[in-house]
């Protein structure tokens, strides 16, 4: 159940017209009262002799009794309470009782207080009600409504338990502001996939991913095609910024601007500056991230993805063992990596990666303040992803994308576990949701490269295949039978053979790979071990150019030459 305290209003009659009206898309059905401060309050929805004006005058009566100079300018209080989609449809009597509990909990009309404010609860849909109240009490004093939003949330959790409804996670005040119903309806009318507020939040997050200066940040925003308005002090110092979509206009045909802080708490200009400045460690990080500004051309997509996978693994160790402030910084920087990956992803993975980044955004903020500077490796990885350009989704690009998504899944899962231990319910839930989107993105990205490895494994000679089975049973005896039963075993067998051809001890390497991180959350243990081994042994992610295991020395030499040629195309060229 989601209660939401709306902005205060000046006109009681205006809100009543909306609540009893047809709605913006004729979505209001049978508007009527389910409860009010007085059981005899007029109901314009059910009583043909009652008017909106009748109800408005009664609600406003305590306000009108005051001298004009004593009346609050914005005296209309508005709370909506919405059930979850999977909740049962509640009766009018049940919604009426919920309304009474809400006005009591928020301080509008506390239980046993005969001088409380006047209020009315209107139902015009199955799944929610609106409560309208005037904030002047019957005794002429104004209601004490501090923390009314938090109080309504706390009462909602109790109502969920009492009525057997879906229990939502308690908020902590660090979430981004949700789009208003007007913004959602506008997006639907204009055929947008998301409200403008959410589109802009995604654009700003992608612009700041790995950025090292204000100039770079605003250049990226401009390149993304959004309108930018900067707030400048008389001294010339930049104080803040606002952004708008070029085609998102108000009724006067003017762009609708959103400040960074209204998009998300960590997108205000001061909070963005903290990512690259504020202490010696962060300044050193900014200097380390400034390669692009010096004119160097970044590595290709495959190299950037492989490096990002390594950075994600290093971050996993920090999340497992680091101090809270350092862990918070790693999780925030992981969000930048996901934003950069979504921005540069190929078409067949883009939708799921965008959803993963969008969901994980909630997990990047909590009341634990991030200690910036320690997130340097992940922010560098995000930067490299952005400047290496988009992946084409095939060959080495596609394979290293699967490698990075696989590691990102474990990074996001670790973040979910950490938030869970800290009782950050909303953040933990967001991280788990992101992990599911990453799982789907992995399936799209890994199909071709894993398929190539699968065929290589099937073509192994019987003695060579038995040799890999022996390595498996030696390295991970407790997992061996489960791995052998997976379809991905053949891909793992080919990878073990490639590692041995490259001079590694397959059993030792496999044991190390299995110990590096839990495997319980893996959809396919074989796939996870494939990518860990190929990264640890520095094997090409795309095996299609490699010689077959057991090939002649001449064939292996030709294969190594082909690999070197492929990798050289991925290296940065010297600027002319």
MIDO-847872 format. One record per residue (C-alpha): x, y, z; residue number from 1. Coordinates in Angstrom, 3 decimals. Layout:
BEGIN
{{X, Y, Z}, NUM}
...
***
This chain:
BEGIN
{{0.000, 0.000, 0.000}, 1}
{{1.455, 3.309, -1.106}, 2}
{{0.385, 6.538, 0.637}, 3}
{{1.515, 9.795, -0.901}, 4}
{{1.195, 13.277, 0.574}, 5}
{{0.723, 15.731, -2.289}, 6}
{{1.709, 19.395, -2.380}, 7}
{{-0.569, 21.713, -0.419}, 8}
{{-3.238, 23.571, -2.377}, 9}
{{-5.154, 26.851, -2.196}, 10}
{{-8.568, 25.856, -3.573}, 11}
{{-10.672, 23.141, -1.978}, 12}
{{-13.237, 23.328, -4.764}, 13}
{{-10.593, 22.740, -7.447}, 14}
{{-9.448, 19.457, -5.885}, 15}
{{-13.060, 18.339, -5.394}, 16}
{{-13.779, 18.944, -9.076}, 17}
{{-10.849, 16.679, -9.952}, 18}
{{-11.735, 13.926, -7.454}, 19}
{{-15.373, 13.785, -8.525}, 20}
{{-14.662, 14.484, -12.181}, 21}
{{-14.036, 11.994, -15.010}, 22}
{{-10.240, 12.150, -14.724}, 23}
{{-7.819, 12.969, -17.511}, 24}
{{-8.584, 9.750, -19.426}, 25}
{{-12.114, 8.980, -18.166}, 26}
{{-10.443, 6.732, -15.600}, 27}
{{-12.552, 7.908, -12.641}, 28}
{{-15.506, 5.567, -12.143}, 29}
{{-18.350, 6.147, -9.677}, 30}
{{-16.695, 8.809, -7.465}, 31}
{{-18.205, 8.757, -3.966}, 32}
{{-17.376, 9.260, -0.293}, 33}
{{-16.249, 6.269, 1.757}, 34}
{{-15.661, 8.251, 4.973}, 35}
{{-15.570, 11.824, 6.288}, 36}
{{-15.170, 13.793, 9.483}, 37}
{{-18.960, 13.737, 9.816}, 38}
{{-21.126, 10.791, 8.830}, 39}
{{-23.697, 13.280, 7.502}, 40}
{{-21.249, 15.051, 5.169}, 41}
{{-22.819, 15.645, 1.732}, 42}
{{-21.693, 13.292, -1.055}, 43}
{{-22.049, 14.861, -4.521}, 44}
{{-21.271, 11.490, -6.072}, 45}
{{-24.248, 9.607, -4.640}, 46}
{{-26.683, 12.310, -3.474}, 47}
{{-28.268, 14.146, -6.427}, 48}
{{-29.204, 17.040, -4.145}, 49}
{{-25.623, 17.585, -2.892}, 50}
{{-23.194, 19.818, -4.763}, 51}
{{-19.431, 20.225, -4.784}, 52}
{{-19.999, 23.677, -3.284}, 53}
{{-21.895, 22.185, -0.335}, 54}
{{-19.006, 19.908, 0.540}, 55}
{{-16.425, 22.626, -0.081}, 56}
{{-18.137, 25.139, 2.227}, 57}
{{-18.329, 22.646, 5.070}, 58}
{{-14.679, 21.624, 4.687}, 59}
{{-13.556, 25.256, 4.544}, 60}
{{-15.732, 26.491, 7.402}, 61}
{{-12.985, 26.438, 10.103}, 62}
{{-10.692, 28.313, 7.677}, 63}
{{-13.330, 30.930, 6.876}, 64}
{{-13.939, 31.534, 10.582}, 65}
{{-10.449, 32.997, 10.923}, 66}
{{-9.593, 36.588, 10.123}, 67}
{{-8.287, 36.855, 6.580}, 68}
{{-4.790, 37.748, 7.720}, 69}
{{-4.672, 34.612, 9.895}, 70}
{{-5.757, 32.147, 7.222}, 71}
{{-3.005, 29.905, 5.805}, 72}
{{-2.415, 30.591, 2.114}, 73}
{{-2.252, 26.884, 1.252}, 74}
{{-4.803, 25.249, 3.476}, 75}
{{-5.757, 22.170, 1.398}, 76}
{{-4.102, 18.887, 2.407}, 77}
{{-4.241, 15.939, 0.018}, 78}
{{-3.250, 12.299, 0.574}, 79}
{{-3.713, 9.432, -1.888}, 80}
{{-3.554, 5.818, -0.724}, 81}
{{-3.084, 3.102, -3.357}, 82}
{{-3.153, -0.680, -2.991}, 83}
{{-0.641, -2.918, -4.771}, 84}
{{-1.804, -4.439, -8.098}, 85}
{{-1.892, -7.950, -6.635}, 86}
{{-3.929, -6.936, -3.561}, 87}
{{-7.602, -7.934, -3.371}, 88}
{{-10.235, -5.299, -4.088}, 89}
{{-11.229, -3.725, -0.798}, 90}
{{-14.786, -2.737, 0.116}, 91}
{{-15.942, 0.831, 0.769}, 92}
{{-16.112, -0.011, 4.474}, 93}
{{-12.509, -1.205, 4.461}, 94}
{{-11.301, 1.870, 2.585}, 95}
{{-13.253, 4.043, 5.010}, 96}
{{-11.475, 2.462, 7.971}, 97}
{{-8.112, 2.903, 6.204}, 98}
{{-8.924, 6.593, 5.671}, 99}
{{-9.724, 7.049, 9.385}, 100}
{{-6.439, 5.404, 10.364}, 101}
{{-4.511, 7.645, 7.967}, 102}
{{-5.982, 10.949, 9.159}, 103}
{{-5.356, 9.869, 12.733}, 104}
{{-1.761, 8.799, 12.113}, 105}
{{-0.824, 11.930, 10.157}, 106}
{{-2.276, 14.388, 12.683}, 107}
{{-5.226, 15.594, 10.602}, 108}
{{-7.814, 14.103, 12.953}, 109}
{{-6.198, 12.145, 15.807}, 110}
{{-8.369, 9.542, 17.539}, 111}
{{-10.302, 11.019, 20.430}, 112}
{{-9.638, 14.619, 19.336}, 113}
{{-13.029, 16.228, 18.753}, 114}
{{-11.406, 19.444, 17.513}, 115}
{{-9.463, 17.833, 14.660}, 116}
{{-9.506, 18.973, 11.032}, 117}
{{-12.358, 18.341, 8.637}, 118}
{{-11.650, 15.763, 5.950}, 119}
{{-13.303, 13.547, 3.355}, 120}
{{-12.171, 10.356, 1.581}, 121}
{{-13.232, 9.954, -2.061}, 122}
{{-13.045, 6.664, -3.955}, 123}
{{-13.172, 6.777, -7.757}, 124}
{{-11.299, 3.529, -8.571}, 125}
{{-11.024, 0.027, -7.166}, 126}
{{-7.436, 0.327, -6.010}, 127}
{{-7.123, 3.706, -4.278}, 128}
{{-8.725, 6.579, -2.409}, 129}
{{-7.970, 10.294, -2.053}, 130}
{{-8.279, 12.119, 1.254}, 131}
{{-8.884, 15.860, 1.143}, 132}
{{-8.653, 17.941, 4.320}, 133}
{{-8.343, 21.547, 5.394}, 134}
{{-5.518, 22.073, 7.861}, 135}
{{-7.322, 24.466, 10.239}, 136}
{{-8.795, 22.595, 13.196}, 137}
{{-12.237, 23.187, 14.691}, 138}
{{-10.583, 25.165, 17.518}, 139}
{{-8.923, 27.533, 15.035}, 140}
{{-5.408, 26.213, 15.403}, 141}
{{-3.431, 24.684, 12.537}, 142}
{{-2.826, 20.950, 12.621}, 143}
{{0.673, 19.787, 13.491}, 144}
{{1.626, 17.909, 10.343}, 145}
{{5.393, 17.510, 10.625}, 146}
{{6.541, 14.202, 9.139}, 147}
{{3.033, 13.457, 7.860}, 148}
{{4.565, 11.534, 4.958}, 149}
{{6.646, 9.298, 7.229}, 150}
{{3.696, 8.770, 9.544}, 151}
{{1.476, 7.728, 6.651}, 152}
{{4.131, 5.253, 5.491}, 153}
{{4.450, 3.755, 8.969}, 154}
{{0.676, 3.359, 9.234}, 155}
{{0.569, 1.782, 5.773}, 156}
{{2.933, -0.967, 6.937}, 157}
{{0.559, -1.714, 9.840}, 158}
{{-2.476, -1.691, 7.546}, 159}
{{-0.760, -4.144, 5.176}, 160}
{{-0.210, -6.573, 8.038}, 161}
{{-3.729, -6.155, 9.447}, 162}
{{-5.460, -6.653, 6.077}, 163}
{{-3.134, -9.308, 4.688}, 164}
{{-1.962, -7.057, 1.849}, 165}
{{1.369, -7.077, 0.074}, 166}
{{3.990, -5.773, 2.494}, 167}
{{6.087, -3.077, 0.833}, 168}
{{9.535, -2.094, 1.990}, 169}
{{9.853, 0.885, 4.277}, 170}
{{11.463, 3.922, 2.691}, 171}
{{14.348, 5.910, 4.134}, 172}
{{13.981, 9.217, 2.312}, 173}
{{16.778, 8.573, -0.192}, 174}
{{14.614, 7.515, -3.137}, 175}
{{14.169, 9.634, -6.240}, 176}
{{10.848, 11.417, -6.517}, 177}
{{8.247, 9.380, -8.360}, 178}
{{6.547, 10.849, -11.427}, 179}
{{3.225, 12.442, -10.620}, 180}
{{0.014, 11.011, -12.066}, 181}
{{-0.130, 14.026, -14.383}, 182}
{{3.383, 13.247, -15.645}, 183}
{{2.469, 9.598, -16.220}, 184}
{{-0.715, 10.473, -18.098}, 185}
{{1.164, 13.005, -20.207}, 186}
{{3.720, 10.344, -21.145}, 187}
{{0.899, 7.999, -22.164}, 188}
{{-0.764, 10.684, -24.302}, 189}
{{2.499, 11.473, -26.063}, 190}
{{3.473, 7.839, -26.553}, 191}
{{6.587, 7.958, -24.361}, 192}
{{7.889, 4.767, -22.822}, 193}
{{8.607, 6.617, -19.584}, 194}
{{7.628, 9.974, -18.084}, 195}
{{9.970, 12.839, -18.936}, 196}
{{11.290, 12.896, -15.353}, 197}
{{12.525, 9.296, -15.662}, 198}
{{13.949, 9.791, -19.167}, 199}
{{15.935, 12.766, -17.928}, 200}
{{17.147, 10.937, -14.836}, 201}
{{18.522, 8.164, -17.041}, 202}
{{20.150, 10.682, -19.397}, 203}
{{21.819, 12.589, -16.555}, 204}
{{23.065, 9.379, -14.930}, 205}
{{24.614, 8.247, -18.198}, 206}
{{26.201, 11.670, -18.682}, 207}
{{27.844, 11.587, -15.258}, 208}
{{29.057, 7.961, -15.496}, 209}
{{32.842, 8.156, -15.236}, 210}
{{32.897, 11.920, -15.897}, 211}
{{35.712, 13.881, -14.265}, 212}
{{34.712, 17.530, -14.613}, 213}
{{31.752, 19.856, -14.956}, 214}
{{32.752, 20.719, -18.511}, 215}
{{32.751, 17.069, -19.532}, 216}
{{29.457, 16.417, -17.757}, 217}
{{27.680, 19.289, -19.507}, 218}
{{29.247, 18.393, -22.855}, 219}
{{27.802, 14.915, -22.534}, 220}
{{24.382, 16.298, -21.618}, 221}
{{24.439, 18.565, -24.653}, 222}
{{25.489, 15.659, -26.870}, 223}
{{22.522, 13.678, -25.531}, 224}
{{20.235, 16.373, -26.957}, 225}
{{18.652, 17.719, -23.770}, 226}
{{18.097, 21.391, -23.044}, 227}
{{20.312, 22.744, -20.265}, 228}
{{19.769, 25.797, -18.079}, 229}
{{22.606, 26.705, -15.693}, 230}
{{22.061, 28.722, -12.525}, 231}
{{24.964, 31.137, -12.105}, 232}
{{25.736, 33.364, -9.103}, 233}
{{26.590, 37.083, -9.561}, 234}
{{30.189, 36.089, -8.951}, 235}
{{30.060, 33.814, -11.982}, 236}
{{30.154, 30.613, -9.934}, 237}
{{27.910, 27.806, -11.145}, 238}
{{25.270, 27.001, -8.517}, 239}
{{23.118, 24.400, -10.208}, 240}
{{21.503, 23.209, -13.387}, 241}
{{18.168, 22.184, -14.893}, 242}
{{17.444, 19.960, -17.882}, 243}
{{14.471, 19.430, -20.175}, 244}
{{13.521, 17.250, -23.114}, 245}
{{13.208, 19.389, -26.263}, 246}
{{9.721, 18.075, -27.036}, 247}
{{8.348, 18.098, -23.472}, 248}
{{6.374, 21.334, -23.249}, 249}
{{3.809, 22.843, -20.901}, 250}
{{0.502, 24.395, -21.931}, 251}
{{2.340, 27.591, -22.870}, 252}
{{4.651, 25.620, -25.202}, 253}
{{7.619, 26.217, -22.900}, 254}
{{10.130, 23.456, -22.039}, 255}
{{9.483, 21.685, -18.725}, 256}
{{12.747, 21.860, -16.790}, 257}
{{13.783, 19.618, -13.889}, 258}
{{16.649, 20.458, -11.576}, 259}
{{19.173, 17.724, -10.877}, 260}
{{18.123, 17.462, -7.238}, 261}
{{14.484, 16.858, -8.202}, 262}
{{15.519, 14.037, -10.544}, 263}
{{17.425, 12.231, -7.765}, 264}
{{19.149, 13.285, -4.535}, 265}
{{22.601, 12.380, -5.865}, 266}
{{22.171, 14.276, -9.147}, 267}
{{22.333, 17.756, -7.666}, 268}
{{25.437, 19.639, -8.786}, 269}
{{27.100, 19.583, -5.315}, 270}
{{26.567, 15.812, -5.044}, 271}
{{27.892, 15.251, -8.566}, 272}
{{30.991, 17.304, -7.736}, 273}
{{31.692, 14.963, -4.824}, 274}
{{32.340, 12.186, -7.331}, 275}
{{35.515, 13.843, -8.587}, 276}
{{36.553, 16.327, -5.927}, 277}
{{36.479, 17.098, -2.236}, 278}
{{39.513, 15.308, -0.800}, 279}
{{43.016, 14.308, -1.841}, 280}
{{42.059, 10.753, -2.731}, 281}
{{39.220, 11.905, -4.967}, 282}
{{41.431, 14.487, -6.665}, 283}
{{43.980, 11.779, -7.358}, 284}
{{41.171, 9.675, -8.767}, 285}
{{40.107, 12.534, -10.998}, 286}
{{43.645, 12.908, -12.307}, 287}
{{43.788, 9.179, -13.006}, 288}
{{40.516, 9.393, -14.922}, 289}
{{41.555, 12.298, -17.112}, 290}
{{43.108, 10.326, -19.989}, 291}
{{40.334, 11.299, -22.352}, 292}
{{40.840, 14.989, -21.660}, 293}
{{44.530, 14.668, -22.554}, 294}
{{43.636, 13.450, -26.030}, 295}
{{44.307, 9.719, -25.702}, 296}
{{41.944, 7.495, -27.669}, 297}
{{40.318, 4.921, -25.405}, 298}
{{40.516, 1.181, -25.908}, 299}
{{37.998, -0.717, -27.987}, 300}
{{34.761, -2.117, -26.571}, 301}
{{36.146, -5.604, -25.953}, 302}
{{39.144, -4.407, -23.948}, 303}
{{36.993, -1.967, -21.988}, 304}
{{34.536, -4.722, -21.094}, 305}
{{37.268, -7.121, -20.027}, 306}
{{38.841, -4.418, -17.827}, 307}
{{35.451, -3.562, -16.351}, 308}
{{34.927, -7.227, -15.427}, 309}
{{38.243, -7.175, -13.559}, 310}
{{37.272, -3.955, -11.762}, 311}
{{33.935, -5.516, -10.807}, 312}
{{35.737, -8.499, -9.312}, 313}
{{37.965, -6.190, -7.250}, 314}
{{34.869, -4.342, -6.053}, 315}
{{33.348, -7.639, -4.943}, 316}
{{36.236, -8.150, -2.531}, 317}
{{35.722, -4.658, -1.103}, 318}
{{31.982, -5.211, -0.619}, 319}
{{32.737, -8.434, 1.237}, 320}
{{35.393, -6.954, 3.505}, 321}
{{35.384, -3.146, 3.359}, 322}
{{34.150, -0.422, 5.685}, 323}
{{30.590, 0.762, 5.164}, 324}
{{31.536, 4.120, 3.630}, 325}
{{33.903, 2.450, 1.162}, 326}
{{31.319, -0.192, 0.271}, 327}
{{28.710, 2.523, -0.334}, 328}
{{31.124, 4.196, -2.777}, 329}
{{31.703, 0.912, -4.630}, 330}
{{27.964, 0.301, -4.977}, 331}
{{27.399, 3.855, -6.231}, 332}
{{30.187, 3.425, -8.788}, 333}
{{28.723, 0.068, -9.831}, 334}
{{25.641, 2.035, -10.839}, 335}
{{27.842, 4.139, -13.125}, 336}
{{29.213, 0.981, -14.760}, 337}
{{25.686, -0.281, -15.407}, 338}
{{24.673, 3.099, -16.834}, 339}
{{27.707, 3.102, -19.144}, 340}
{{27.109, -0.494, -20.191}, 341}
{{23.458, 0.211, -20.982}, 342}
{{24.432, 3.283, -22.996}, 343}
{{26.915, 1.334, -25.151}, 344}
{{25.065, -1.979, -25.368}, 345}
{{24.021, -3.735, -28.558}, 346}
{{20.376, -3.822, -29.570}, 347}
{{19.689, -7.388, -28.404}, 348}
{{20.810, -6.626, -24.823}, 349}
{{19.928, -2.935, -24.569}, 350}
{{16.401, -3.206, -23.140}, 351}
{{17.341, -5.512, -20.267}, 352}
{{20.534, -3.603, -19.468}, 353}
{{18.601, -0.312, -19.359}, 354}
{{16.091, -1.875, -16.987}, 355}
{{18.908, -3.254, -14.840}, 356}
{{20.576, 0.163, -14.591}, 357}
{{17.217, 1.846, -13.966}, 358}
{{16.381, -0.565, -11.122}, 359}
{{19.851, -0.505, -9.549}, 360}
{{19.765, 3.301, -9.374}, 361}
{{17.697, 2.939, -6.184}, 362}
{{20.386, 0.693, -4.660}, 363}
{{23.136, 3.305, -5.137}, 364}
{{21.835, 5.600, -2.365}, 365}
{{21.379, 5.062, 1.351}, 366}
{{22.012, 7.020, 4.526}, 367}
{{25.545, 5.624, 4.636}, 368}
{{27.648, 8.346, 3.081}, 369}
{{29.932, 7.097, 0.320}, 370}
{{33.636, 7.760, 0.789}, 371}
{{34.633, 8.810, -2.704}, 372}
{{38.043, 8.110, -4.163}, 373}
{{38.055, 4.414, -3.298}, 374}
{{35.725, 3.814, -6.239}, 375}
{{38.391, 4.860, -8.735}, 376}
{{38.662, 1.525, -10.572}, 377}
{{34.935, 1.219, -11.220}, 378}
{{34.600, 4.850, -12.290}, 379}
{{37.544, 4.356, -14.655}, 380}
{{35.779, 1.270, -16.008}, 381}
{{32.604, 3.284, -16.602}, 382}
{{34.626, 5.957, -18.367}, 383}
{{36.362, 3.417, -20.603}, 384}
{{33.050, 1.850, -21.535}, 385}
{{31.645, 5.217, -22.572}, 386}
{{34.649, 6.307, -24.633}, 387}
{{35.366, 2.909, -26.195}, 388}
{{32.062, 3.235, -28.010}, 389}
{{29.112, 0.920, -28.552}, 390}
{{29.482, -2.831, -28.855}, 391}
{{28.282, -4.447, -32.044}, 392}
{{27.118, -7.537, -30.180}, 393}
{{29.184, -10.067, -32.095}, 394}
{{32.660, -11.551, -31.978}, 395}
{{34.941, -10.357, -29.184}, 396}
{{32.573, -7.468, -28.339}, 397}
{{29.637, -9.785, -27.768}, 398}
{{31.674, -12.324, -25.810}, 399}
{{33.236, -9.758, -23.482}, 400}
{{29.793, -8.209, -22.987}, 401}
{{28.607, -11.588, -21.703}, 402}
{{31.740, -11.791, -19.536}, 403}
{{31.046, -8.369, -18.002}, 404}
{{27.323, -8.993, -17.494}, 405}
{{28.167, -12.253, -15.728}, 406}
{{30.485, -10.428, -13.306}, 407}
{{28.038, -7.521, -12.916}, 408}
{{25.364, -9.997, -11.861}, 409}
{{27.516, -11.133, -8.932}, 410}
{{28.432, -7.538, -8.080}, 411}
{{24.782, -6.517, -7.953}, 412}
{{23.913, -9.640, -5.951}, 413}
{{26.651, -8.767, -3.437}, 414}
{{25.170, -5.275, -3.157}, 415}
{{21.764, -6.812, -2.441}, 416}
{{23.251, -8.968, 0.331}, 417}
{{25.064, -5.980, 1.862}, 418}
{{21.957, -3.806, 1.817}, 419}
{{19.984, -6.685, 3.317}, 420}
{{22.422, -6.959, 6.225}, 421}
{{22.094, -3.209, 6.796}, 422}
{{18.281, -3.509, 6.695}, 423}
{{18.085, -1.259, 3.647}, 424}
{{14.930, -2.956, 2.392}, 425}
{{14.211, -0.825, -0.668}, 426}
{{17.820, -0.847, -1.834}, 427}
{{18.111, -4.613, -1.406}, 428}
{{14.909, -5.167, -3.362}, 429}
{{16.130, -2.843, -6.136}, 430}
{{19.426, -4.708, -6.409}, 431}
{{17.624, -8.046, -6.635}, 432}
{{15.408, -6.663, -9.399}, 433}
{{18.485, -5.423, -11.269}, 434}
{{20.055, -8.879, -10.948}, 435}
{{17.065, -10.472, -12.669}, 436}
{{17.351, -8.044, -15.583}, 437}
{{21.070, -8.797, -15.804}, 438}
{{20.290, -12.498, -15.868}, 439}
{{18.009, -11.918, -18.873}, 440}
{{20.601, -9.687, -20.568}, 441}
{{23.217, -12.381, -20.080}, 442}
{{21.058, -14.949, -21.831}, 443}
{{20.819, -12.630, -24.838}, 444}
{{24.533, -11.784, -24.872}, 445}
{{25.982, -15.230, -24.183}, 446}
{{24.101, -17.286, -26.747}, 447}
{{26.603, -16.974, -29.602}, 448}
{{29.955, -17.103, -27.719}, 449}
{{28.846, -19.926, -25.424}, 450}
{{27.505, -21.739, -28.485}, 451}
{{30.946, -21.549, -30.136}, 452}
{{32.597, -22.946, -27.001}, 453}
{{29.942, -25.651, -26.746}, 454}
{{30.718, -26.868, -30.248}, 455}
{{34.455, -26.797, -29.513}, 456}
{{33.826, -28.906, -26.433}, 457}
{{31.753, -31.407, -28.385}, 458}
{{34.586, -31.774, -30.885}, 459}
{{37.174, -32.645, -28.228}, 460}
{{38.601, -36.108, -28.607}, 461}
{{37.376, -38.636, -26.071}, 462}
{{40.748, -38.869, -24.260}, 463}
{{40.977, -35.068, -24.060}, 464}
{{37.412, -34.808, -22.790}, 465}
{{38.089, -37.425, -20.099}, 466}
{{41.145, -35.418, -19.131}, 467}
{{38.975, -32.320, -18.527}, 468}
{{36.503, -34.384, -16.491}, 469}
{{39.396, -35.506, -14.305}, 470}
{{40.483, -31.886, -13.807}, 471}
{{36.925, -30.978, -12.842}, 472}
{{36.614, -33.748, -10.276}, 473}
{{40.034, -32.935, -8.852}, 474}
{{39.364, -29.184, -8.515}, 475}
{{35.715, -29.084, -7.385}, 476}
{{34.619, -32.589, -6.352}, 477}
{{31.511, -31.257, -4.605}, 478}
{{30.284, -29.555, -7.817}, 479}
{{31.554, -31.975, -10.433}, 480}
{{28.414, -34.054, -10.994}, 481}
{{26.175, -30.970, -11.093}, 482}
{{28.443, -29.298, -13.651}, 483}
{{28.664, -32.449, -15.795}, 484}
{{24.863, -32.540, -15.959}, 485}
{{24.673, -28.970, -17.313}, 486}
{{24.499, -28.231, -21.031}, 487}
{{27.290, -25.711, -20.510}, 488}
{{29.768, -28.406, -19.480}, 489}
{{31.081, -28.703, -23.032}, 490}
{{31.897, -24.980, -23.089}, 491}
{{33.745, -25.369, -19.785}, 492}
{{35.625, -28.400, -21.093}, 493}
{{36.768, -26.390, -24.133}, 494}
{{37.883, -23.551, -21.850}, 495}
{{39.893, -25.916, -19.625}, 496}
{{41.584, -27.295, -22.729}, 497}
{{42.324, -23.740, -23.955}, 498}
{{43.797, -22.854, -20.552}, 499}
{{46.045, -25.918, -20.633}, 500}
{{47.179, -25.055, -24.174}, 501}
{{48.089, -21.577, -22.887}, 502}
{{50.364, -23.087, -20.237}, 503}
{{48.090, -23.006, -17.165}, 504}
{{47.350, -25.778, -14.685}, 505}
{{43.612, -26.343, -15.415}, 506}
{{42.801, -27.986, -12.084}, 507}
{{44.497, -25.275, -10.019}, 508}
{{42.942, -22.497, -12.095}, 509}
{{39.500, -24.062, -11.834}, 510}
{{39.785, -24.475, -8.061}, 511}
{{40.738, -20.812, -7.721}, 512}
{{37.866, -19.717, -9.974}, 513}
{{35.343, -21.708, -7.955}, 514}
{{36.582, -20.250, -4.661}, 515}
{{36.455, -16.653, -5.828}, 516}
{{32.759, -16.176, -5.265}, 517}
{{29.652, -18.098, -4.275}, 518}
{{27.923, -19.986, -7.079}, 519}
{{24.522, -20.580, -5.460}, 520}
{{22.885, -17.704, -7.342}, 521}
{{24.293, -18.763, -10.719}, 522}
{{21.825, -19.937, -13.326}, 523}
{{24.584, -22.054, -14.875}, 524}
{{27.695, -22.867, -12.852}, 525}
{{29.452, -23.909, -16.061}, 526}
{{28.902, -20.498, -17.682}, 527}
{{30.156, -18.644, -14.625}, 528}
{{33.306, -20.741, -14.483}, 529}
{{33.857, -20.295, -18.238}, 530}
{{34.020, -16.515, -17.961}, 531}
{{36.073, -16.547, -14.775}, 532}
{{38.620, -18.898, -16.329}, 533}
{{38.851, -16.996, -19.604}, 534}
{{39.386, -13.728, -17.743}, 535}
{{41.865, -15.167, -15.220}, 536}
{{43.873, -17.014, -17.907}, 537}
{{43.682, -14.054, -20.309}, 538}
{{42.031, -16.224, -22.948}, 539}
{{40.126, -14.574, -25.791}, 540}
{{36.467, -14.270, -24.863}, 541}
{{35.597, -15.078, -28.462}, 542}
{{36.969, -18.573, -29.094}, 543}
{{36.050, -18.703, -32.792}, 544}
{{39.544, -17.519, -33.832}, 545}
{{41.424, -19.956, -31.590}, 546}
{{42.938, -23.238, -32.830}, 547}
{{41.138, -26.380, -31.791}, 548}
{{42.523, -27.955, -28.601}, 549}
{{44.955, -30.693, -29.549}, 550}
{{45.724, -29.134, -32.957}, 551}
{{49.203, -29.362, -34.486}, 552}
{{51.912, -26.917, -33.492}, 553}
{{51.673, -25.218, -36.885}, 554}
{{47.923, -24.734, -36.489}, 555}
{{48.389, -23.346, -32.998}, 556}
{{50.964, -20.882, -34.317}, 557}
{{48.515, -19.714, -36.995}, 558}
{{45.813, -19.383, -34.327}, 559}
{{48.037, -17.283, -32.090}, 560}
{{48.877, -15.031, -35.031}, 561}
{{45.166, -14.562, -35.722}, 562}
{{44.526, -13.774, -32.041}, 563}
{{47.312, -11.180, -31.985}, 564}
{{45.924, -9.558, -35.112}, 565}
{{42.438, -9.452, -33.596}, 566}
{{43.687, -7.930, -30.351}, 567}
{{45.784, -5.302, -32.145}, 568}
{{42.619, -3.910, -33.724}, 569}
{{41.299, -3.412, -30.206}, 570}
{{44.266, -1.355, -29.036}, 571}
{{44.221, 2.443, -28.955}, 572}
{{45.832, 4.157, -31.876}, 573}
{{48.248, 6.975, -31.333}, 574}
{{46.620, 10.318, -32.044}, 575}
{{47.882, 11.882, -35.236}, 576}
***
